[in-house]
Amino acid sequence: MANKHILNFDGRTFLKKTGARKTTGEYVHNQAIFTQGDAADSMFYIERGGVKLTVLSNRGKKAVIGILRQGDFFGEGCLAKKGLRISTATAIHQSTIARVTKPTLASMIHADPAFAKLFISHLLVRIGRIEEDLVDQIFSSSEKRLARTLLQLASSGDRSTTEPALLKISQQTLSEIIGTTRARVSFFMNRFRKMGLISYNGSLLVHRKLLTFLLQA
């Protein structure tokens, strides 16, 4: 039953519950939604577009810790006692982002236990996905990390989908996500293209065959 609840979680229903208590903003490519060190006073939901989460070390080294897409929440750290953002959230391309303040979210959770259970389950799934990304970063080759990232961004977890998925993401961003150079990303992308796993002609198309390649690699 728990898995069924997780799958039935609908962000649009969540937005309806918030009603006029939410605000919606439009963000252009590379525009910051919040910055590391800002006050964590709200949570966000991606209605359209995508978001990149990055962290900056004290030595000035930047790392991408997550790429989120339509239907994802982020900024849920506002529910914790710590009051500062631990990462920077940046729009990947033109995006529509809904914002719900911490008091509004807290009141919804306290007033509706069924919603609270469903929402927490959804967040646990996302945390699990981030943990998988970290394990992948440590143990997988750059080529496998790139293949997995492309499939994630293309939402190819839906095995019923056979049509190629269109992506809008730069090789520089991909190199930051998987922790390698842009030159290596370009090398692997060309290899994937020659193998018929992706197509590129102004826009990037990710084919289902890339999943088979990843599972067999």
C-alpha positions as CSV (number, residue, x, y, z in Angstrom):
1,M,0.0,0.0,0.0
2,A,2.8,2.4,0.8
3,N,4.2,2.2,-2.7
4,K,0.8,2.8,-4.2
5,H,0.5,6.0,-2.1
6,I,3.9,7.2,-3.3
7,L,3.0,6.6,-6.9
8,N,-0.4,8.5,-6.4
9,F,1.2,11.6,-5.0
10,D,0.3,14.4,-7.3
11,G,2.0,17.8,-7.1
12,R,-0.9,19.5,-8.8
13,T,-3.2,18.3,-6.1
14,F,-0.7,19.8,-3.6
15,L,-0.8,23.1,-5.4
16,K,-4.6,23.1,-5.3
17,K,-4.5,22.6,-1.5
18,T,-2.3,25.6,-1.1
19,G,-4.7,27.7,-3.1
20,A,-4.0,31.5,-2.9
21,R,-1.3,30.8,-0.2
22,K,1.3,30.0,-2.9
23,T,3.1,32.3,-5.3
24,T,4.4,31.5,-8.7
25,G,7.4,32.9,-10.5
26,E,9.0,32.7,-14.0
27,Y,12.7,32.1,-14.2
28,V,15.0,32.3,-17.2
29,H,18.0,30.0,-17.9
30,N,20.7,30.3,-15.2
31,Q,18.6,32.5,-12.9
32,A,19.0,31.8,-9.2
33,I,15.9,30.8,-7.3
34,F,17.8,30.8,-4.0
35,T,21.5,30.9,-3.0
36,Q,23.5,28.9,-0.6
37,G,23.4,30.7,2.7
38,D,20.0,32.3,2.2
39,A,17.3,32.0,4.8
40,A,15.4,28.7,4.3
41,D,11.9,30.1,4.6
42,S,9.9,28.2,1.9
43,M,9.7,25.2,-0.3
44,F,9.4,25.1,-4.1
45,Y,7.6,23.0,-6.8
46,I,8.6,22.8,-10.5
47,E,5.5,23.4,-12.6
48,R,7.5,23.6,-15.8
49,G,11.2,23.4,-16.7
50,G,14.1,22.2,-14.6
51,V,16.4,23.2,-11.7
52,K,20.1,22.5,-10.9
53,L,21.2,22.2,-7.3
54,T,24.9,23.1,-6.6
55,V,27.1,23.6,-3.5
56,L,30.2,25.7,-3.2
57,S,33.0,24.7,-0.8
58,N,35.0,27.1,1.3
59,R,37.8,26.7,-1.2
60,G,35.6,27.9,-4.1
61,K,35.0,24.5,-5.7
62,K,31.5,24.0,-7.1
63,A,29.7,20.7,-7.4
64,V,26.3,19.8,-8.9
65,I,24.4,17.6,-6.4
66,G,21.1,17.3,-8.2
67,I,19.1,18.0,-11.3
68,L,15.3,18.3,-10.8
69,R,12.6,18.3,-13.3
70,Q,8.9,19.1,-13.7
71,G,6.9,17.7,-10.8
72,D,9.8,17.8,-8.3
73,F,9.9,19.6,-5.0
74,F,13.0,21.3,-3.6
75,G,14.0,23.5,-0.7
76,E,12.3,21.1,1.7
77,G,15.1,21.8,4.1
78,C,13.0,24.7,5.3
79,L,11.2,22.1,7.5
80,A,14.3,21.5,9.5
81,K,15.4,23.7,12.4
82,K,18.5,24.9,10.5
83,G,17.5,28.2,8.9
84,L,20.0,28.5,6.0
85,R,20.1,27.0,2.5
86,I,22.9,24.5,2.1
87,S,22.8,24.7,-1.7
88,T,22.0,27.0,-4.6
89,A,19.0,26.4,-6.9
90,T,19.3,27.6,-10.5
91,A,16.8,27.3,-13.3
92,I,18.3,25.2,-16.2
93,H,16.0,26.8,-18.8
94,Q,12.8,28.8,-18.8
95,S,11.0,27.5,-15.8
96,T,7.8,28.1,-13.8
97,I,8.3,27.6,-10.1
98,A,5.7,27.7,-7.3
99,R,6.7,28.8,-3.8
100,V,5.0,27.8,-0.5
101,T,6.2,29.4,2.7
102,K,7.3,27.3,5.7
103,P,4.3,28.4,7.9
104,T,1.8,27.4,5.1
105,L,3.5,24.0,4.6
106,A,3.6,23.3,8.4
107,S,-0.1,24.1,8.8
108,M,-1.0,21.8,5.9
109,I,1.0,19.0,7.4
110,H,-0.5,19.4,10.9
111,A,-4.1,19.8,9.6
112,D,-4.1,16.8,7.3
113,P,-2.3,13.6,8.6
114,A,-3.1,11.7,5.4
115,F,-1.4,14.4,3.2
116,A,1.5,14.5,5.6
117,K,2.1,10.8,5.3
118,L,1.9,11.0,1.5
119,F,4.2,14.0,1.3
120,I,6.8,12.5,3.6
121,S,6.8,9.3,1.5
122,H,7.3,11.3,-1.6
123,L,10.3,13.1,-0.1
124,L,11.8,9.8,1.0
125,V,11.7,8.6,-2.6
126,R,13.5,11.7,-3.7
127,I,16.1,11.3,-1.0
128,G,16.7,7.7,-2.1
129,R,17.2,9.0,-5.7
130,I,19.8,11.4,-4.5
131,E,21.6,8.7,-2.5
132,E,21.7,6.5,-5.7
133,D,23.2,9.4,-7.5
134,L,26.0,9.7,-4.9
135,V,26.7,6.0,-5.1
136,D,26.8,6.2,-8.9
137,Q,29.2,9.2,-8.6
138,I,31.6,7.1,-6.5
139,F,31.6,3.7,-8.1
140,S,30.5,4.1,-11.8
141,S,32.5,5.1,-14.8
142,S,32.0,8.5,-16.3
143,E,30.3,6.9,-19.3
144,K,27.8,5.1,-17.2
145,R,27.2,8.2,-15.1
146,L,26.4,10.1,-18.3
147,A,24.1,7.5,-19.6
148,R,22.2,7.3,-16.2
149,T,22.0,11.1,-16.0
150,L,20.6,11.4,-19.6
151,L,17.9,8.8,-18.8
152,Q,17.0,10.5,-15.5
153,L,16.6,13.9,-17.2
154,A,14.6,12.3,-20.0
155,S,12.3,10.7,-17.3
156,S,13.0,7.3,-18.9
157,G,12.1,5.5,-15.7
158,D,8.7,4.9,-17.4
159,R,9.3,1.6,-19.1
160,S,6.1,2.0,-21.1
161,T,7.5,4.9,-23.0
162,T,9.2,4.0,-26.3
163,E,9.4,7.4,-27.9
164,P,12.7,9.3,-27.7
165,A,12.7,12.1,-25.2
166,L,13.8,15.7,-26.0
167,L,16.4,17.3,-23.7
168,K,17.6,20.8,-23.4
169,I,20.9,20.8,-21.5
170,S,24.4,21.9,-22.2
171,Q,27.5,19.6,-22.2
172,Q,29.0,21.9,-19.7
173,T,26.1,21.3,-17.3
174,L,26.4,17.5,-17.9
175,S,30.1,17.6,-17.1
176,E,29.4,19.3,-13.8
177,I,26.7,16.7,-12.9
178,I,28.8,13.7,-13.6
179,G,32.1,15.1,-12.3
180,T,34.2,15.1,-15.5
181,T,35.4,17.4,-18.2
182,R,33.4,18.8,-21.0
183,A,35.7,17.1,-23.5
184,R,35.0,13.7,-22.0
185,V,31.2,14.4,-22.1
186,S,31.6,15.3,-25.8
187,F,33.6,12.1,-26.5
188,F,30.9,9.9,-24.9
189,M,28.0,11.8,-26.5
190,N,29.6,11.2,-29.9
191,R,30.0,7.6,-29.1
192,F,26.3,7.3,-28.0
193,R,25.3,9.0,-31.2
194,K,27.3,6.6,-33.4
195,M,25.7,3.7,-31.5
196,G,22.2,5.1,-32.2
197,L,21.5,5.7,-28.5
198,I,20.9,9.4,-28.9
199,S,20.3,11.8,-31.8
200,Y,21.5,15.3,-32.1
201,N,20.4,17.8,-34.7
202,G,20.0,21.1,-32.9
203,S,18.1,19.3,-30.1
204,L,19.1,16.2,-28.1
205,L,16.9,13.1,-28.4
206,V,17.5,10.3,-25.9
207,H,16.4,6.9,-27.2
208,R,15.2,4.0,-25.1
209,K,18.1,1.9,-26.3
210,L,20.3,3.9,-24.0
211,L,18.6,2.1,-21.0
212,T,19.5,-1.3,-22.5
213,F,23.1,-0.1,-22.9
214,L,23.2,1.1,-19.3
215,L,21.9,-2.2,-17.9
216,Q,24.4,-4.2,-20.0
217,A,27.4,-2.0,-19.3
